[in-house]
Amino acid sequence: MAKILVVDDAAFMRTLIRTALEARGHEVVGEAVNGEDAVMQFVRLKPDVVTMDITMRERYGVGGLQRIRAHDPKAKVILCSAVSQRSLILEAMQAGASDFLVKPFQAERVVQAVEAQL
């Protein structure tokens, strides 16, 4: 099973994602509340997959994604957003996102996105 870093500035979203993934046997090795924290934890924890909200304080998801991929070009980062704008999805994918989830999402969709990266 995968080691996952969950990044979202909303505690309830981190809990939702953690609960869904742990129910399927995955290990959430860390949680971060912004992109800056995500980059530091990624370097320290070396997770298999990262789920990251695209709009957060201090460093938004695409910037965090770019910095994570600078440390590891093969990093698997799934970006999440409540906004389903085509341009935002395109920007995320061009920056190297492995997948893109639009909130609100079903827990099973998060699990599928993570397991598709393994």
MOPAC internal coordinates of N, CA, C and O (Angstrom, degrees):
PM7 1SCF
backbone

  N    0.0000 0     0.00 0     0.00 0    0    0    0
  C    1.4432 1     0.00 0     0.00 0    1    0    0
  C    1.5312 1   110.04 1     0.00 0    2    1    0
  O    1.2310 1   121.03 1   -16.47 1    3    2    1
  N    1.3148 1   115.64 1   163.53 1    3    2    1
  C    1.4584 1   121.31 1  -171.72 1    5    3    2
  C    1.5270 1   113.14 1   -89.22 1    6    5    3
  O    1.2310 1   121.71 1   -28.28 1    7    6    5
  N    1.3429 1   114.33 1   151.72 1    7    6    5
  C    1.4614 1   122.29 1   169.38 1    9    7    6
  C    1.5298 1   105.72 1   -97.30 1   10    9    7
  O    1.2310 1   120.66 1   -52.78 1   11   10    9
  N    1.3447 1   116.34 1   127.22 1   11   10    9
  C    1.4586 1   120.42 1  -171.90 1   13   11   10
  C    1.5202 1   111.49 1  -127.05 1   14   13   11
  O    1.2310 1   120.78 1   -39.27 1   15   14   13
  N    1.3225 1   116.12 1   140.73 1   15   14   13
  C    1.4521 1   123.96 1   171.47 1   17   15   14
  C    1.5241 1   106.84 1  -106.50 1   18   17   15
  O    1.2310 1   120.19 1   -55.52 1   19   18   17
  N    1.3364 1   117.25 1   124.48 1   19   18   17
  C    1.4661 1   122.90 1  -178.54 1   21   19   18
  C    1.5260 1   108.26 1  -106.26 1   22   21   19
  O    1.2310 1   120.79 1   -55.40 1   23   22   21
  N    1.3349 1   116.09 1   124.60 1   23   22   21
  C    1.4590 1   121.32 1  -176.14 1   25   23   22
  C    1.5289 1   109.72 1  -124.52 1   26   25   23
  O    1.2310 1   120.97 1   -62.90 1   27   26   25
  N    1.3132 1   115.76 1   117.10 1   27   26   25
  C    1.4671 1   121.67 1   176.77 1   29   27   26
  C    1.5154 1   107.41 1  -164.39 1   30   29   27
  O    1.2310 1   120.08 1   -38.34 1   31   30   29
  N    1.3196 1   117.45 1   141.66 1   31   30   29
  C    1.4615 1   119.07 1   179.36 1   33   31   30
  C    1.5229 1   112.48 1   -80.27 1   34   33   31
  O    1.2310 1   119.63 1   172.13 1   35   34   33
  N    1.3196 1   118.30 1    -7.87 1   35   34   33
  C    1.4697 1   122.43 1   177.28 1   37   35   34
  C    1.5291 1   109.42 1  -100.31 1   38   37   35
  O    1.2310 1   121.03 1   -61.82 1   39   38   37
  N    1.3360 1   115.63 1   118.18 1   39   38   37
  C    1.4714 1   120.62 1  -177.78 1   41   39   38
  C    1.5223 1   111.91 1   -58.70 1   42   41   39
  O    1.2310 1   119.78 1   142.36 1   43   42   41
  N    1.3378 1   118.03 1   -37.64 1   43   42   41
  C    1.4673 1   119.54 1  -177.99 1   45   43   42
  C    1.5241 1   111.49 1   -66.59 1   46   45   43
  O    1.2310 1   119.72 1   148.21 1   47   46   45
  N    1.3431 1   118.15 1   -31.79 1   47   46   45
  C    1.4696 1   120.53 1   177.40 1   49   47   46
  C    1.5281 1   110.49 1   -71.47 1   50   49   47
  O    1.2310 1   120.44 1   139.41 1   51   50   49
  N    1.3267 1   116.76 1   -40.59 1   51   50   49
  C    1.4698 1   119.27 1   176.57 1   53   51   50
  C    1.5251 1   109.91 1   -60.77 1   54   53   51
  O    1.2310 1   120.41 1   137.75 1   55   54   53
  N    1.3266 1   116.81 1   -42.25 1   55   54   53
  C    1.4619 1   121.09 1   179.63 1   57   55   54
  C    1.5282 1   111.35 1   -64.68 1   58   57   55
  O    1.2310 1   120.20 1   137.09 1   59   58   57
  N    1.3342 1   117.22 1   -42.91 1   59   58   57
  C    1.4617 1   121.23 1   178.87 1   61   59   58
  C    1.5200 1   111.12 1   -59.78 1   62   61   59
  O    1.2310 1   120.70 1   133.33 1   63   62   61
  N    1.3260 1   116.28 1   -46.67 1   63   62   61
  C    1.4663 1   121.19 1  -179.03 1   65   63   62
  C    1.5250 1   110.23 1   -67.33 1   66   65   63
  O    1.2310 1   120.25 1   134.24 1   67   66   65
  N    1.3242 1   117.12 1   -45.76 1   67   66   65
  C    1.4697 1   121.24 1   178.62 1   69   67   66
  C    1.5283 1   110.89 1   -57.14 1   70   69   67
  O    1.2310 1   120.49 1   131.17 1   71   70   69
  N    1.3211 1   116.67 1   -48.83 1   71   70   69
  C    1.4612 1   121.22 1  -177.93 1   73   71   70
  C    1.5254 1   111.47 1   -60.11 1   74   73   71
  O    1.2310 1   120.43 1   135.01 1   75   74   73
  N    1.3229 1   116.78 1   -44.99 1   75   74   73
  C    1.4655 1   120.96 1  -179.47 1   77   75   74
  C    1.5232 1   111.62 1   -62.76 1   78   77   75
  O    1.2310 1   120.68 1   136.72 1   79   78   77
  N    1.3263 1   116.31 1   -43.28 1   79   78   77
  C    1.4672 1   120.29 1  -176.67 1   81   79   78
  C    1.5267 1   111.87 1   -73.52 1   82   81   79
  O    1.2310 1   120.49 1   138.42 1   83   82   81
  N    1.3229 1   116.67 1   -41.58 1   83   82   81
  C    1.4619 1   119.20 1   179.60 1   85   83   82
  C    1.5195 1   111.61 1   -67.14 1   86   85   83
  O    1.2310 1   119.97 1   149.38 1   87   86   85
  N    1.3326 1   117.67 1   -30.62 1   87   86   85
  C    1.4660 1   120.68 1   177.16 1   89   87   86
  C    1.5232 1   111.40 1   -64.17 1   90   89   87
  O    1.2310 1   120.27 1   156.27 1   91   90   89
  N    1.3310 1   117.09 1   -23.73 1   91   90   89
  C    1.4629 1   121.67 1   178.45 1   93   91   90
  C    1.5205 1   112.11 1   -97.48 1   94   93   91
  O    1.2310 1   120.20 1  -172.40 1   95   94   93
  N    1.3421 1   117.23 1     7.60 1   95   94   93
  C    1.4510 1   120.79 1   175.34 1   97   95   94
  C    1.5141 1   115.38 1    92.76 1   98   97   95
  O    1.2310 1   119.82 1  -176.71 1   99   98   97
  N    1.3202 1   117.94 1     3.29 1   99   98   97
  C    1.4624 1   120.46 1   177.73 1  101   99   98
  C    1.5248 1   109.77 1   -80.87 1  102  101   99
  O    1.2310 1   120.57 1   -21.68 1  103  102  101
  N    1.3155 1   116.52 1   158.32 1  103  102  101
  C    1.4631 1   121.72 1  -179.59 1  105  103  102
  C    1.5222 1   110.18 1  -110.37 1  106  105  103
  O    1.2310 1   120.24 1   -60.56 1  107  106  105
  N    1.3125 1   117.14 1   119.44 1  107  106  105
  C    1.4565 1   121.28 1   173.57 1  109  107  106
  C    1.5275 1   105.95 1   -85.60 1  110  109  107
  O    1.2310 1   121.14 1   -72.08 1  111  110  109
  N    1.3363 1   115.42 1   107.92 1  111  110  109
  C    1.4637 1   120.69 1  -174.14 1  113  111  110
  C    1.5189 1   112.52 1   -87.05 1  114  113  111
  O    1.2310 1   120.43 1   166.93 1  115  114  113
  N    1.3332 1   116.78 1   -13.07 1  115  114  113
  C    1.4515 1   119.89 1   179.11 1  117  115  114
  C    1.5025 1   112.03 1  -170.72 1  118  117  115
  O    1.2310 1   121.86 1   -18.50 1  119  118  117
  N    1.3362 1   114.04 1   161.50 1  119  118  117
  C    1.4566 1   122.03 1   175.45 1  121  119  118
  C    1.5216 1   107.33 1  -132.23 1  122  121  119
  O    1.2310 1   120.95 1   -35.55 1  123  122  121
  N    1.3195 1   115.78 1   144.45 1  123  122  121
  C    1.4658 1   121.16 1   177.57 1  125  123  122
  C    1.5217 1   108.50 1  -134.16 1  126  125  123
  O    1.2310 1   121.26 1   -27.78 1  127  126  125
  N    1.3402 1   115.20 1   152.22 1  127  126  125
  C    1.4626 1   120.32 1  -176.31 1  129  127  126
  C    1.5275 1   113.20 1  -104.77 1  130  129  127
  O    1.2310 1   120.34 1   174.41 1  131  130  129
  N    1.3345 1   116.95 1    -5.59 1  131  130  129
  C    1.4652 1   120.39 1   176.86 1  133  131  130
  C    1.5282 1   108.90 1  -157.12 1  134  133  131
  O    1.2310 1   121.42 1    -9.30 1  135  134  133
  N    1.3202 1   114.89 1   170.70 1  135  134  133
  C    1.4553 1   119.88 1  -176.92 1  137  135  134
  C    1.5121 1   114.05 1   -65.06 1  138  137  135
  O    1.2310 1   120.28 1   144.78 1  139  138  137
  N    1.3267 1   117.06 1   -35.22 1  139  138  137
  C    1.4626 1   120.57 1   179.04 1  141  139  138
  C    1.5304 1   110.93 1   -62.72 1  142  141  139
  O    1.2310 1   121.29 1   132.17 1  143  142  141
  N    1.3304 1   115.14 1   -47.83 1  143  142  141
  C    1.4665 1   121.43 1   176.99 1  145  143  142
  C    1.5318 1   110.17 1   -61.96 1  146  145  143
  O    1.2310 1   120.60 1   142.29 1  147  146  145
  N    1.3268 1   116.45 1   -37.71 1  147  146  145
  C    1.4668 1   121.10 1   179.68 1  149  147  146
  C    1.5226 1   111.50 1   -60.77 1  150  149  147
  O    1.2310 1   120.56 1   136.84 1  151  150  149
  N    1.3201 1   116.54 1   -43.16 1  151  150  149
  C    1.4654 1   120.41 1  -179.42 1  153  151  150
  C    1.5280 1   109.97 1   -63.34 1  154  153  151
  O    1.2310 1   120.34 1   133.99 1  155  154  153
  N    1.3281 1   116.95 1   -46.01 1  155  154  153
  C    1.4695 1   120.74 1  -179.85 1  157  155  154
  C    1.5312 1   110.47 1   -61.95 1  158  157  155
  O    1.2310 1   120.40 1   135.71 1  159  158  157
  N    1.3291 1   116.85 1   -44.29 1  159  158  157
  C    1.4637 1   119.64 1  -179.23 1  161  159  158
  C    1.5269 1   111.56 1   -69.27 1  162  161  159
  O    1.2310 1   120.07 1   144.44 1  163  162  161
  N    1.3260 1   117.47 1   -35.56 1  163  162  161
  C    1.4607 1   120.26 1   177.82 1  165  163  162
  C    1.5240 1   110.27 1   -59.61 1  166  165  163
  O    1.2310 1   120.85 1   133.13 1  167  166  165
  N    1.3202 1   115.98 1   -46.87 1  167  166  165
  C    1.4675 1   120.75 1  -178.92 1  169  167  166
  C    1.5300 1   110.33 1   -62.79 1  170  169  167
  O    1.2310 1   120.46 1   139.17 1  171  170  169
  N    1.3254 1   116.73 1   -40.83 1  171  170  169
  C    1.4718 1   121.35 1  -177.37 1  173  171  170
  C    1.5273 1   112.46 1   -76.12 1  174  173  171
  O    1.2310 1   119.77 1   136.55 1  175  174  173
  N    1.3314 1   118.04 1   -43.45 1  175  174  173
  C    1.4677 1   121.68 1  -171.65 1  177  175  174
  C    1.5340 1   114.70 1   -92.21 1  178  177  175
  O    1.2310 1   120.39 1   155.50 1  179  178  177
  N    1.3166 1   116.85 1   -24.50 1  179  178  177
  C    1.4654 1   122.55 1  -178.87 1  181  179  178
  C    1.5392 1   112.67 1    50.93 1  182  181  179
  O    1.2310 1   120.39 1  -121.28 1  183  182  181
  N    1.3312 1   116.87 1    58.72 1  183  182  181
  C    1.4683 1   119.53 1  -179.43 1  185  183  182
  C    1.5245 1   111.42 1   -71.19 1  186  185  183
  O    1.2310 1   121.11 1   -18.91 1  187  186  185
  N    1.3318 1   115.48 1   161.09 1  187  186  185
  C    1.4675 1   120.92 1   175.84 1  189  187  186
  C    1.5229 1   111.15 1   -74.20 1  190  189  187
  O    1.2310 1   120.77 1   143.50 1  191  190  189
  N    1.3336 1   116.13 1   -36.50 1  191  190  189
  C    1.4690 1   122.56 1  -176.34 1  193  191  190
  C    1.5240 1   108.75 1  -142.59 1  194  193  191
  O    1.2310 1   120.97 1   -33.59 1  195  194  193
  N    1.3361 1   115.76 1   146.41 1  195  194  193
  C    1.4605 1   122.53 1   174.60 1  197  195  194
  C    1.5227 1   107.71 1  -120.68 1  198  197  195
  O    1.2310 1   120.30 1   -46.30 1  199  198  197
  N    1.3393 1   117.04 1   133.70 1  199  198  197
  C    1.4645 1   120.47 1   167.12 1  201  199  198
  C    1.5209 1   105.35 1  -107.56 1  202  201  199
  O    1.2310 1   120.21 1   -49.53 1  203  202  201
  N    1.3460 1   117.21 1   130.47 1  203  202  201
  C    1.4596 1   119.93 1  -173.87 1  205  203  202
  C    1.5267 1   111.02 1  -140.73 1  206  205  203
  O    1.2310 1   121.60 1   -51.08 1  207  206  205
  N    1.3369 1   114.54 1   128.92 1  207  206  205
  C    1.4621 1   120.49 1   173.47 1  209  207  206
  C    1.5237 1   107.76 1   -65.00 1  210  209  207
  O    1.2310 1   120.44 1   -36.93 1  211  210  209
  N    1.3093 1   116.76 1   143.07 1  211  210  209
  C    1.4645 1   119.80 1  -176.71 1  213  211  210
  C    1.5272 1   112.78 1   -84.54 1  214  213  211
  O    1.2310 1   119.96 1   157.52 1  215  214  213
  N    1.3481 1   117.68 1   -22.48 1  215  214  213
  C    1.4666 1   119.80 1  -179.41 1  217  215  214
  C    1.5209 1   109.95 1  -120.45 1  218  217  215
  O    1.2310 1   121.28 1   -74.24 1  219  218  217
  N    1.3393 1   115.16 1   105.76 1  219  218  217
  C    1.4656 1   122.17 1   179.77 1  221  219  218
  C    1.5156 1   108.79 1  -141.17 1  222  221  219
  O    1.2310 1   121.08 1   -14.69 1  223  222  221
  N    1.3268 1   115.54 1   165.31 1  223  222  221
  C    1.4587 1   120.39 1   175.54 1  225  223  222
  C    1.5360 1   110.21 1   -72.18 1  226  225  223
  O    1.2310 1   120.87 1   -21.02 1  227  226  225
  N    1.3009 1   115.94 1   158.98 1  227  226  225
  C    1.4647 1   125.87 1   173.78 1  229  227  226
  C    1.5233 1   114.40 1    73.42 1  230  229  227
  O    1.2310 1   119.57 1   129.03 1  231  230  229
  N    1.2931 1   118.43 1   -50.97 1  231  230  229
  C    1.4705 1   120.00 1   175.36 1  233  231  230
  C    1.5215 1   106.29 1  -152.36 1  234  233  231
  O    1.2310 1   121.27 1   -63.42 1  235  234  233
  N    1.2986 1   115.18 1   116.58 1  235  234  233
  C    1.4551 1   118.51 1  -177.96 1  237  235  234
  C    1.5288 1   110.65 1   -73.62 1  238  237  235
  O    1.2310 1   120.83 1   -12.48 1  239  238  237
  N    1.3091 1   116.02 1   167.52 1  239  238  237
  C    1.4556 1   122.03 1  -171.29 1  241  239  238
  C    1.5074 1   115.82 1   -56.77 1  242  241  239
  O    1.2310 1   119.51 1   136.08 1  243  242  241
  N    1.3378 1   118.54 1   -43.92 1  243  242  241
  C    1.4624 1   119.40 1  -178.55 1  245  243  242
  C    1.5250 1   110.49 1   -64.82 1  246  245  243
  O    1.2310 1   119.86 1   139.64 1  247  246  245
  N    1.3312 1   117.86 1   -40.36 1  247  246  245
  C    1.4710 1   120.46 1   176.79 1  249  247  246
  C    1.5155 1   111.57 1   -64.03 1  250  249  247
  O    1.2310 1   120.51 1   137.77 1  251  250  249
  N    1.3225 1   116.63 1   -42.23 1  251  250  249
  C    1.4635 1   121.07 1   176.44 1  253  251  250
  C    1.5157 1   111.20 1   -62.79 1  254  253  251
  O    1.2310 1   120.83 1   137.53 1  255  254  253
  N    1.3279 1   116.02 1   -42.47 1  255  254  253
  C    1.4661 1   121.79 1   177.47 1  257  255  254
  C    1.5242 1   110.27 1   -58.36 1  258  257  255
  O    1.2310 1   120.40 1   133.36 1  259  258  257
  N    1.3156 1   116.85 1   -46.64 1  259  258  257
  C    1.4669 1   120.37 1  -179.00 1  261  259  258
  C    1.5274 1   111.59 1   -62.09 1  262  261  259
  O    1.2310 1   120.30 1   139.20 1  263  262  261
  N    1.3233 1   117.03 1   -40.80 1  263  262  261
  C    1.4730 1   119.99 1   179.51 1  265  263  262
  C    1.5263 1   111.20 1   -69.90 1  266  265  263
  O    1.2310 1   120.10 1   141.40 1  267  266  265
  N    1.3322 1   117.41 1   -38.60 1  267  266  265
  C    1.4691 1   120.25 1   176.87 1  269  267  266
  C    1.5210 1   109.42 1   -62.79 1  270  269  267
  O    1.2310 1   120.43 1   134.90 1  271  270  269
  N    1.3264 1   116.78 1   -45.10 1  271  270  269
  C    1.4692 1   119.76 1  -178.87 1  273  271  270
  C    1.5271 1   111.73 1   -69.48 1  274  273  271
  O    1.2310 1   119.50 1   158.22 1  275  274  273
  N    1.3244 1   118.56 1   -21.78 1  275  274  273
  C    1.4658 1   120.96 1   173.57 1  277  275  274
  C    1.5324 1   109.75 1   -68.22 1  278  277  275
  O    1.2310 1   120.47 1   146.07 1  279  278  277
  N    1.3468 1   116.71 1   -33.93 1  279  278  277
  C    1.4665 1   121.32 1   176.76 1  281  279  278
  C    1.5258 1   111.12 1   -77.11 1  282  281  279
  O    1.2310 1   120.79 1   144.15 1  283  282  281
  N    1.3247 1   116.09 1   -35.85 1  283  282  281
  C    1.4657 1   121.00 1  -178.33 1  285  283  282
  C    1.5255 1   108.81 1  -146.96 1  286  285  283
  O    1.2310 1   119.84 1   -81.07 1  287  286  285
  N    1.3220 1   117.92 1    98.93 1  287  286  285
  C    1.4610 1   121.34 1  -177.55 1  289  287  286
  C    1.5333 1   114.02 1   -59.50 1  290  289  287
  O    1.2310 1   120.29 1   161.98 1  291  290  289
  N    1.3256 1   117.05 1   -18.02 1  291  290  289
  C    1.4659 1   120.79 1   179.91 1  293  291  290
  C    1.5285 1   112.24 1   -97.56 1  294  293  291
  O    1.2310 1   119.92 1  -173.11 1  295  294  293
  N    1.3330 1   117.76 1     6.89 1  295  294  293
  C    1.4659 1   121.41 1  -178.73 1  297  295  294
  C    1.5249 1   110.12 1   -57.44 1  298  297  295
  O    1.2310 1   121.50 1   -39.24 1  299  298  297
  N    1.3246 1   114.73 1   140.76 1  299  298  297
  C    1.4645 1   121.72 1   179.65 1  301  299  298
  C    1.5201 1   108.08 1  -105.01 1  302  301  299
  O    1.2310 1   121.26 1   -72.92 1  303  302  301
  N    1.3332 1   115.20 1   107.08 1  303  302  301
  C    1.4604 1   121.62 1  -175.92 1  305  303  302
  C    1.5244 1   109.06 1  -123.11 1  306  305  303
  O    1.2310 1   121.21 1   -57.12 1  307  306  305
  N    1.3195 1   115.29 1   122.88 1  307  306  305
  C    1.4574 1   122.17 1   177.47 1  309  307  306
  C    1.5190 1   107.25 1  -103.21 1  310  309  307
  O    1.2310 1   120.08 1   -61.71 1  311  310  309
  N    1.3205 1   117.45 1   118.29 1  311  310  309
  C    1.4549 1   121.43 1   179.87 1  313  311  310
  C    1.5251 1   110.40 1   -91.40 1  314  313  311
  O    1.2310 1   120.99 1   -34.40 1  315  314  313
  N    1.3311 1   115.71 1   145.60 1  315  314  313
  C    1.4646 1   122.79 1  -178.92 1  317  315  314
  C    1.5243 1   108.42 1  -126.27 1  318  317  315
  O    1.2310 1   121.01 1   -35.04 1  319  318  317
  N    1.3299 1   115.67 1   144.96 1  319  318  317
  C    1.4581 1   119.30 1   177.85 1  321  319  318
  C    1.5163 1   111.05 1  -156.90 1  322  321  319
  O    1.2310 1   121.11 1   -30.61 1  323  322  321
  N    1.3142 1   115.48 1   149.39 1  323  322  321
  C    1.4610 1   121.04 1   173.52 1  325  323  322
  C    1.5214 1   109.94 1   -81.08 1  326  325  323
  O    1.2310 1   120.64 1   169.76 1  327  326  325
  N    1.3025 1   116.39 1   -10.24 1  327  326  325
  C    1.4567 1   121.71 1  -178.33 1  329  327  326
  C    1.5247 1   108.89 1  -100.12 1  330  329  327
  O    1.2310 1   120.64 1   -52.22 1  331  330  329
  N    1.3086 1   116.38 1   127.78 1  331  330  329
  C    1.4696 1   118.99 1  -178.52 1  333  331  330
  C    1.5203 1   111.59 1  -106.67 1  334  333  331
  O    1.2310 1   120.51 1  -143.75 1  335  334  333
  N    1.3357 1   116.62 1    36.25 1  335  334  333
  C    1.4575 1   120.72 1   179.34 1  337  335  334
  C    1.5213 1   110.55 1   -71.33 1  338  337  335
  O    1.2310 1   121.21 1   -48.36 1  339  338  337
  N    1.2972 1   115.30 1   131.64 1  339  338  337
  C    1.4623 1   121.38 1  -179.35 1  341  339  338
  C    1.5317 1   111.65 1   -56.83 1  342  341  339
  O    1.2310 1   119.65 1   139.78 1  343  342  341
  N    1.3380 1   118.28 1   -40.22 1  343  342  341
  C    1.4675 1   121.14 1  -177.81 1  345  343  342
  C    1.5267 1   111.57 1   -65.95 1  346  345  343
  O    1.2310 1   120.03 1   143.88 1  347  346  345
  N    1.3388 1   117.55 1   -36.12 1  347  346  345
  C    1.4590 1   121.42 1   178.59 1  349  347  346
  C    1.5303 1   110.81 1   -67.86 1  350  349  347
  O    1.2310 1   120.60 1   138.13 1  351  350  349
  N    1.3095 1   116.47 1   -41.87 1  351  350  349
  C    1.4663 1   121.20 1   177.42 1  353  351  350
  C    1.5274 1   109.81 1   -63.59 1  354  353  351
  O    1.2310 1   120.34 1   136.45 1  355  354  353
  N    1.3084 1   116.95 1   -43.55 1  355  354  353
  C    1.4683 1   120.88 1   178.82 1  357  355  354
  C    1.5225 1   111.11 1   -61.89 1  358  357  355
  O    1.2310 1   120.16 1   135.77 1  359  358  357
  N    1.3465 1   117.30 1   -44.23 1  359  358  357
  C    1.4612 1   121.28 1   178.29 1  361  359  358
  C    1.5301 1   111.05 1   -59.76 1  362  361  359
  O    1.2310 1   120.87 1   136.90 1  363  362  361
  N    1.3391 1   115.94 1   -43.10 1  363  362  361
  C    1.4636 1   120.96 1   179.58 1  365  363  362
  C    1.5220 1   111.10 1   -63.70 1  366  365  363
  O    1.2310 1   120.23 1   135.64 1  367  366  365
  N    1.3033 1   117.16 1   -44.36 1  367  366  365
  C    1.4602 1   120.16 1  -178.34 1  369  367  366
  C    1.5358 1   111.07 1   -68.59 1  370  369  367
  O    1.2310 1   120.22 1   142.04 1  371  370  369
  N    1.3354 1   117.19 1   -37.96 1  371  370  369
  C    1.4692 1   120.26 1   177.49 1  373  371  370
  C    1.5243 1   111.27 1   -66.09 1  374  373  371
  O    1.2310 1   120.49 1   151.05 1  375  374  373
  N    1.3323 1   116.67 1   -28.95 1  375  374  373
  C    1.4677 1   120.87 1   179.02 1  377  375  374
  C    1.5237 1   111.58 1   -79.44 1  378  377  375
  O    1.2310 1   120.22 1   173.51 1  379  378  377
  N    1.3271 1   117.19 1    -6.49 1  379  378  377
  C    1.4565 1   120.49 1   175.81 1  381  379  378
  C    1.5114 1   115.76 1   107.84 1  382  381  379
  O    1.2310 1   119.81 1  -166.24 1  383  382  381
  N    1.3349 1   117.97 1    13.76 1  383  382  381
  C    1.4674 1   119.61 1   177.26 1  385  383  382
  C    1.5205 1   109.67 1   -60.86 1  386  385  383
  O    1.2310 1   121.06 1   -38.90 1  387  386  385
  N    1.3180 1   115.59 1   141.10 1  387  386  385
  C    1.4596 1   121.18 1   179.18 1  389  387  386
  C    1.5196 1   111.51 1   -79.24 1  390  389  387
  O    1.2310 1   120.77 1   151.06 1  391  390  389
  N    1.3354 1   116.13 1   -28.94 1  391  390  389
  C    1.4670 1   122.18 1  -179.24 1  393  391  390
  C    1.5272 1   106.67 1  -163.09 1  394  393  391
  O    1.2310 1   120.87 1    -9.18 1  395  394  393
  N    1.3203 1   115.93 1   170.82 1  395  394  393
  C    1.4540 1   121.72 1  -179.12 1  397  395  394
  C    1.5192 1   108.25 1  -141.17 1  398  397  395
  O    1.2310 1   120.53 1   -55.80 1  399  398  397
  N    1.3308 1   116.58 1   124.20 1  399  398  397
  C    1.4607 1   121.86 1   179.21 1  401  399  398
  C    1.5187 1   109.26 1  -110.18 1  402  401  399
  O    1.2310 1   120.72 1   -44.78 1  403  402  401
  N    1.3267 1   116.23 1   135.22 1  403  402  401
  C    1.4596 1   121.18 1   177.92 1  405  403  402
  C    1.5208 1   108.31 1  -101.22 1  406  405  403
  O    1.2310 1   120.86 1   -54.16 1  407  406  405
  N    1.3461 1   115.96 1   125.84 1  407  406  405
  C    1.4606 1   121.91 1   177.99 1  409  407  406
  C    1.5285 1   108.87 1   -81.89 1  410  409  407
  O    1.2310 1   118.79 1   -31.18 1  411  410  409
  N    1.3010 1   119.90 1   148.82 1  411  410  409
  C    1.4635 1   124.77 1    -4.48 1  413  411  410
  C    1.5235 1   109.77 1   -75.90 1  414  413  411
  O    1.2310 1   120.87 1   -34.25 1  415  414  413
  N    1.3085 1   115.95 1   145.75 1  415  414  413
  C    1.4525 1   120.29 1   179.65 1  417  415  414
  C    1.5209 1   109.30 1  -127.05 1  418  417  415
  O    1.2310 1   121.42 1   -21.52 1  419  418  417
  N    1.3042 1   114.89 1   158.48 1  419  418  417
  C    1.4521 1   121.37 1   175.48 1  421  419  418
  C    1.5279 1   108.52 1   -79.57 1  422  421  419
  O    1.2310 1   120.67 1   -33.64 1  423  422  421
  N    1.3153 1   116.32 1   146.36 1  423  422  421
  C    1.4642 1   121.41 1   179.98 1  425  423  422
  C    1.5288 1   110.83 1   -55.69 1  426  425  423
  O    1.2310 1   120.26 1   142.27 1  427  426  425
  N    1.3240 1   117.11 1   -37.73 1  427  426  425
  C    1.4663 1   120.94 1  -178.64 1  429  427  426
  C    1.5347 1   111.28 1   -62.70 1  430  429  427
  O    1.2310 1   120.04 1   147.09 1  431  430  429
  N    1.3202 1   117.53 1   -32.91 1  431  430  429
  C    1.4695 1   120.87 1   179.31 1  433  431  430
  C    1.5258 1   110.22 1   -67.04 1  434  433  431
  O    1.2310 1   119.95 1   142.76 1  435  434  433
  N    1.3245 1   117.70 1   -37.24 1  435  434  433
  C    1.4762 1   121.36 1   176.73 1  437  435  434
  C    1.5215 1   109.46 1   -63.13 1  438  437  435
  O    1.2310 1   120.79 1   133.37 1  439  438  437
  N    1.3163 1   116.10 1   -46.63 1  439  438  437
  C    1.4668 1   121.43 1  -179.88 1  441  439  438
  C    1.5349 1   109.62 1   -60.40 1  442  441  439
  O    1.2310 1   120.25 1   134.10 1  443  442  441
  N    1.3282 1   117.13 1   -45.90 1  443  442  441
  C    1.4642 1   120.43 1   179.47 1  445  443  442
  C    1.5207 1   111.77 1   -60.38 1  446  445  443
  O    1.2310 1   120.51 1   137.32 1  447  446  445
  N    1.3341 1   116.64 1   -42.68 1  447  446  445
  C    1.4591 1   120.52 1  -179.87 1  449  447  446
  C    1.5294 1   111.27 1   -62.66 1  450  449  447
  O    1.2310 1   120.60 1   136.52 1  451  450  449
  N    1.3262 1   116.47 1   -43.48 1  451  450  449
  C    1.4661 1   120.64 1   179.20 1  453  451  450
  C    1.5279 1   110.39 1   -66.18 1  454  453  451
  O    1.2310 1   120.26 1   132.46 1  455  454  453
  N    1.3176 1   117.10 1   -47.54 1  455  454  453
  C    1.4628 1   119.85 1  -176.97 1  457  455  454
  C    1.5262 1   112.85 1   -66.67 1  458  457  455
  O    1.2310 1   120.11 1   155.15 1  459  458  457
  N    1.3181 1   117.39 1   -24.85 1  459  458  457
  C    1.4683 1   120.65 1   176.52 1  461  459  458
  C    1.5352 1   111.23 1   -68.77 1  462  461  459
  O    1.2310 1   120.09 1   160.79 1  463  462  461
  N    1.3353 1   117.44 1   -19.21 1  463  462  461
  C    1.4609 1   121.98 1  -178.97 1  465  463  462
  C    1.5284 1   112.71 1   -86.27 1  466  465  463
  O    1.2310 1   120.33 1   167.91 1  467  466  465
  N    1.3188 1   116.98 1   -12.09 1  467  466  465
  C    1.4695 1   120.31 1  -174.57 1  469  467  466
  C    1.5071 1   112.76 1   -85.76 1  470  469  467
  O    1.2310 1   120.10 1   180.00 1  471  470  469

